[in-house]
Amino acid sequence: MADMDDELRRRFEARLNAPPPPAIERLRTFLASYVASGDRDMLKSAAKTRPGSILDGAEAIEEVLQGPLEPGSLYHIVSYDGNRRLAQQTDEAAAAWLAELAADLREWLGEPPLSSM
């Protein structure tokens, strides 16, 4: 039994010490987990009950918006992983939607928006 406990502890420590996944993967996971089947009220509530996950989502959005992406990929991420239909099917519209979402997440967390840092 001690061997199993040691193995579980080693795996847990390895996961804690592992570098975080790339921002784009964190964004996709966040959208699929918190946005795809919910609404803004659910996210606002999650900001109180799971602030770490919500902050990670905001940070992932902000990091992805700063870096270059393949054309069409940002719209695809929002529409597929976020399950959101945008009036304009463009990366620019997806970027604006994500920026607004990140600002709302930070507001609900009581964090300053990225632009004021």
Secondary structure, 3 states (H helix, E strand, C coil): CHHHHHHHHHHHHHHHHCCCCCHHHHHHHHHHHHHCCCCHHHHHHHHHHCHHHHHHHHHHHHHHHHCCCCCCHHHHHHHHHCCCCCCCCCHHHHHHHHHHHHHHHHHHHCCCCHHHC
